[in-house]
Amino acid sequence: MYKDLEPATVAANDTSRTAAKATSLEAYWMPFTANRQFKHKPRLLAKASGMHYWTPEGREILDACAGLWCVNAGHARPRIVRAIADQAAEMDFAPPFNMGHPKQFELAERLVKLTPKGLDKVFYTNSGSEAVESALKMAIAYHRARGEGARTRLIGRERGYHGVNFGGISVGGMVGNRKTFGPLMAGVDHLRHTHDLARNAFSRGMPEHGAELADDLERMVALHDASTIAAVIVEPVAGSTGVLIPPKGYLERLRSICDKHGILLIFDEVITGFGRLGAPFAATRFNVTPDLMTVAKGITNGAVPMGAVFAKSMIHDVFMNGPEHVIEFPHGYTYSGHPLACAASLGTLDTYAEEGLLTRARQMEPVLEQALHTLRESPHVIDIRNIGLVGAIELAPRAGESGKRGFEAMLAAWERGLLIRTTGDTIALSPPLIVEKAHIDQIVGTLADVFETIA
């Protein structure tokens, strides 16, 4: 159904292979990468189609992480490719301030038909990090506009990931992303994370224990007073920290406490948005609607950088006051709603709709679940977590070398033709939504072999 390029066709094209050999690696400072290790033994990708990448040498690599949580429909899908090419030829750029182009508005109308009821306004950004920054600013500005300017405090969560801008790492709770950059933003606090190996190890789907952790927000209210708190931001499923799935009842309780105290609830759905959990959004699957919701990644299938914030009308409408010639919300980006990004997103939504990809993860969830949990007795495995088409295998850390076993597992998988994502000693899996059982069997079989060989 989803046909990749033939490996022979890819291998026959020597252009990328020759370029890779001729190009120095020294000038490029790589993001979130062990640069010295990479440049000593590079892992280069030159082609992609469907479920696979190919190296410059023509070696086939099965993509078990949708690129970086983003290529939900698989690689090089024809509708998306054509949409980008056609748009580039028609109009390459349009200024987003005080001007617009038709696809911005067409896309917004398409998007709000997918969101939970009430999230019916769209603000474009260029990434998940920018979407988070935008949502945090919206929350603070919203309270100020309605006469509660003291509500400036933001509440994140331990082990949360909300991008890499200053607001995002401030409300985020991954210590490795925070410790290097000084005191960060003032007026930020954090809920406890929900990871509980003692009670929830090897859960299938949502764990049974931990809903009471949402009550941490009541502790924050008691400490700071609700009148000072603007918003709480959480990932419905915390992805980058190692796939932490919310306990049953946790998100509902968090929503209830926010409502009780007039605090906005922000869902960061940069990873979970666009079908990852078998519904258009995690908010849809969990039946909990936030006030603001950030997305990126799957909005364009990763083909062109784009992000967005969905907002309830009550938030948007508060700003629509004063003289009509005055800018209501002084925020935005040069590339907000870029023509190529909008075209890519429209092509992506068409592909999702034609192939039923926004709900396909529910069909494949039991297949992934059953396969993953066969690894329970493999060496080093201390937990397995899964929901939709996302899974995690947590490995026991080595004494004094946290993260090294996970890194070695990633390298060993790469050598066996499998691309995985690791965060510390946790392997995170999020294959494209077109994944078939044979791909899942290959992923799990390869990991079983990897676990037997790493120390």
N, C-alpha and C positions, 0 to 999 in steps of 0.2 A: 504493500500500500504506500509506503514512504520509501521511495527508491533513492539510495545514495548514488553519488558518482561511482563509476567502476574504479577500483583501486589501480588497475592497469592504466586507465586514462590519466589519473592523477600522477602516477609515477612517470609516465611518458613525458610530462611537461617538465623540462629541466630548468626553466627560468628561475623559479623560486629556489631550487637547489643551488644553482650557481650563485645567485645573489646572496644566499645565506652564507656560503663559503667565503665570498668576497668581502662581506660587510664586517667591519669591526664592531664589537659589542661594547666598546668602552664609553662612548659618549652618552648613552642612555642610562639614566638613573631610574631603575625600575621601582614601581610602587608595590608595597606590601610583599617584598621579595627579598630573600637572602641573596643579595646581588653578587657577592664574591663566589658563593657556591654555584649559582646559576651560570655565571660567566666561565667558571672552570669546566662545567659540563652542561651546556645549554640544552633546554627542552623547547624546541622551536616547532610551531605549527604553521603550515603553509596553505592548506586547503581545508574546506569543510563542506559537508553535505549530509542532510538527514541526521542520523545518529552518530556520525563519525567526523573526526579530523584526520588529516594526513600530515606527516612530517615532510620536510623538504626532500627527504630520501624516498618518500612514497610509503612509509610505514603507516598502517592503519591504526587509529586510536579511537576506542569507543568512549564517547562522552557520557560520563555518569554524573555530571553536575551542571548540565545545560549551560556550558561555557562558564558562567559565574552566576548561577541561579537565574539566568535571563533568557536563554534561547528555548523558550517553552515549546515552540512549534517545530523545533529542529532547525538545522542549518540550511541556509541558501534556498529558502522556500520561494517558488517562482512568483507568486503574487506580490510578495514583499520586495523582491529584487526588481520587478518591473515597476512597481509604484515609485521606488526611489529613483530609478533611472529616468522615468517619465517626468517626475517632478523636477529633477535637476536640469532637464532640458527646457522645461517650461518657465520656471522661476527658481533661482537658486537661493534668494534671501529676500525677506520683507521685514522692514523695521516693526518691532512689536509695540513700540510706545506711540500711542495716538494714531496707530494704523493697524490694519488687520488684513488677513487674506482668507478666502473662503474655507480652506481646509481646517483652519483653527476652529471655526464655528461648527463645521460639519462633524469634526472629530469629537468636540465637546458634547454634542447632542447624542452621538453614538455611545460615548463613555457613560453618561449618566443613566442610560437605559440598562446598564449592567450593575450599577451600584445599588446598595441597599436603599430603601425608600428614605428620602430626606436628604441624602447626599447628592444634591443636584446642581452644584456649582463646581467649576473646574478652573484651577489656576495652574498654568504650565511652568515647569522648570526644566532643567537639563540633566538632572540626576536625582538619585535618592537623597544624597546629602543636601542638595539644594531644596528638595521638597521638604525635608525636615526643618531646615532653617526657616523656610517660608511659613510652615505650619506653626512653629513656635512664635514667630512674629505676629501671625494672625491672632493667636490666642491672647497674647499680651495686649495687642492693639484693640481687640474686640472688647475686652473688659474696660479698657480706658475709654473707648468710644461710648460705652453705656454707663459711664459714671462711676466705675469701680477701678480706678487707676491704681489702687494699692495691690491689686491682684497681679503680681509680677513673678511670683515664685513658680518654678517648674519642677515637676517630680518625674524622675526617670526610674530605672530599675537596675539593680545589680546585674551584671552580665548582659545588659542590653547593648545593642549596636544600632546606632542611628546615624551612620555616616561619619565623615571625618572633618567637617567644619567645626568651628569652636562651639556653636550651640549643640551640635550633634554629639561631640565627645563629652560635653559637659553633662548632658542628660543621659548619655550612654554610661555603661557600667563595666566595660572591659578594660582592666587595669593596664594592659599592654598598650592600649590606644590613648591612655590618659596621662601616664606618668611622665612622659617626655616633655609635655607642653605647658608646664607651669600651673598656676592656680585655676585656670579656666574661668568660666562664668560664675559670678556670685549668685546667690539666691536659688541654688539648685539642691535638691535632696533626692534620695533614692530609696525605693522599696526593696525589700529582700527579693532575691531570685527564687524561682520555684523548683529548682533542681533538688531532688531528694532521693538519692540512691538507696538509702536505708529502707524507705517505704515503697518506692516506685520502680525499682530496677526491673528491666525487661517488660515494661508495660507495652501493651499493644493498643495504639491509639492514645486517647486521653488518659492520663494516670488518675487513679482513684483519690489520692491524698494530696492536699495542699490548697484547697479552696480558701481556707482560713488565712492564707498568706496575704490575700487581698485586704485584710483588715489592717495591714500595715499602714494603709492610707489614713485610717482613723487616727493612728498614732501621729502621723505627720500633721493632721489637722489639729490635734491636741497640742502639738509642739509649736506650730507656726500660726495657727488660726486660719480657718477657711477663707477669711476675707483677704488673705495675702496670697492665696494659691490660684494661679491662672489655669494650669493644665497638668494632666498626667499623660505621659507618653509611654506606650509599651508596644512591643511586637506581639501580635497574637500567638505566633510561634516564633520563638527567638532562634534565628537561623545561624548567624555568623558565629555565635558563641558555642554552637554544637547541637542545634536542633532540640530546644527545650519546649516541650509541648505543654500547653496550659492544663492544669488539673481540672477535673470536672467541676463546674460551678464557679471557677475562679474569675473568669471574665464577666460573668453575670454579676457577681458580687462587686467587682470593681466598678462596673457601670452604675450600680445602685448607689454606691457610696459617692461617686462623682455627682450624680443627680441630687443626692441629699444635700450636698454642700455647694452646689453651683459651680463645680469645677468641670472644665472641658476635658473630654477624653479623646486622646489622639491615638489612632492605630497606625503603626508603621507597617505597611503592607508591601514594602518594596520587594520582599522575597515571596510572600504568600499570595500576592495579587495575581490575577489572570490565570487561574486554574490549578495552581500548585496543590491545593487541598481538595480538588474535585468540585469546586464551586468557583464562581468568578472571583470572590474574595473570601478571606478567612471570616470576615464579618458576616458574610452570607452563611457560611457553613456553621458557625457557632451561634448564629442568630443574636448577635450583639452588635448594635450599630453605634459607632463612635460619632463624635461631633466633627472631627477632621480626620482625614485618612490620606496617608502619603503612599504614592506608588512610583515605580520606575521600571527598570529591567524588562519585564514581560510586556510592557505597554507598546514597545516596538520590536519585540522578540530579540532585543539586543542589537538590532541592525544599525540604529542611529541613536545617539544619546538623547534621552528624554526622561522627564519625571513630571509628576503632577501632584497637586493637593486637591482632594475633594472636600468641599465644605457644605455644611447645612445652610439653607437659605437664611436662617435666623442670624448666622454669623455674617454672611455676605451683606444682608440688608441693613445691618447696623451701620455699615460704612457709607451707605448710599444716601447721604444727607449733605446739606450745605450747598453752596453755589455749584451749578452744573459744570462750570468750566474748571473746577478745582479737582486735582487728582485725589481720589478717595483713599487709596492705599498705596503709599509711596514705596513700592517695592517691585522688583522684576529683574529680568536678565536680558542681555542683548539677543540671546538665542531662544527666548521663551516662545514656544509654539513655532519653532523653525519649520519652514515649508517641507524640507526633507523628512524631518521627524514626524510631522503630521501625516505625510504620505505613507511613511513606513508603518505608522500606527494603524492607519486605515487598512492597509494591506494585511497587517497582522490580525486585526479584528475580523476581516473577511476570512482569513485562513482558520482562525479559531472557530468561527461560526460554521463554515463549510464542513469541518471535520469533527465537530463536537468536542473540541479540545478543552473547553472550560469546565467540562464535567467528566472528562475521561479518566481523571485520576481516581475517582471513586470506583470505577470499574477495575482499574489496575491495582488499587490499594491492597486487596487481599493477596494478590500475586506477589507484590513486593514484600508485604508483611511476612508471609509464609517463608519466602526465600531468605530474608534477612535473619529471621530467628533460628534458622538452621545453623547459624554461626555462633550460637550461644556457648557451645562447649569448645570453641576454638581457643588456641593459646592467647592469653593477654586480655580477652574480652571481658569487661565488667558490666556492660550495659548495652542494650539495643533499644532504640526508640523509633517509632514510625507513625506517620499519619499522611493520608493522601499519597502523593508521589515524592515524599521527602523522608529520609531515614538517617539514622546516626548509629555508629558503632563506636562505643567508647572503650579505649584501651587503658589498661593500668599504666600509669606513668612510671618511668624508671626513677629510682631514688637519685635526687640531685640533677636529673636531666629531663625535667618536664618538657613535653612536646617533641622530644627527639625520636621516640618510638613512632609517633604519628607521622613525622616527617619522613622517616625511613620507609614507612608503609606507603606513603605517596610515591616515593622514588621507585620502590619495588613494583608498584602497580603500573607506573609509567613504562618501565622496562618490559612489562607483560602486555602492553597495548591498552591500558585503561587509564583514563583521566578521572581522578577523584579530587575532592576538596578536603583539606584537613584544617582543623582549628585546635591547636594544642595536640592532645592525644586522642581527639575525636575525629573520626572520618564521617564527613557529611555527604550524603548522596541526594541528588535532585535531578534525575535524568530528564531529558526532554519528554514532554507529554505524549509524544508519539511512540514511546518505548513499547516494545513487545516482550513477551515472556522469554524469548530466546536471549534478548539483551540482558534481562534481569538475571537469568541463569548464568550468563557469561560474567556479569559483574560480581555476583556472589561467589561463583567458582574461582574467579581470579583472586578475590580477597581471601578466600579460604586458603589458597596456596600461599599468598603473601604472609598470612598470620603464622603459617607453619615454618616459614623461612626466616622471619626477622627475630632478632634476639629480644 
